[in-house]
Amino acid sequence: MIRIFEKEVQQLTGTTTPMGVKEILLERRKQEGVKQGEANKSHSVVENLITKLGLSDEQAADVAEVSVAFVKQVRKELEAKK
């Protein structure tokens, strides 16, 4: 029974080294932190493209490699700050 659980954990986490629940949760939290950091960086880049360079939504999305919807959301947040 434990062996089946370990195999499923390995498939879900993509690792082959046995990990306990604590390690799995820490790894997930780390991955979430990396994703959040990337999102924050993208937000900052898009803000600069809009405010400093005056790019359109489509141009900013292309340069920052994000969706146009993301750029529109950032632009909306910037307008709300005014």
Stockholm file with secondary structure:
# STOCKHOLM 1.0

chainA/1-82         MIRIFEKEVQQLTGTTTPMGVKEILLERRKQEGVKQGEANKSHSVVENLITKLGLSDEQAADVAEVSVAFVKQVRKELEAKK
#=GR chainA/1-82 SS CHHHHHHHHHHHHTCCSCCCHHHHHHHHHHHHHHHHHHHHHHHHHHHHHHHTTCCCHHHHHHHHTCCHHHHHHHHHHHHHHC
#=GC SS_cons        CHHHHHHHHHHHHTCCSCCCHHHHHHHHHHHHHHHHHHHHHHHHHHHHHHHTTCCCHHHHHHHHTCCHHHHHHHHHHHHHHC
//
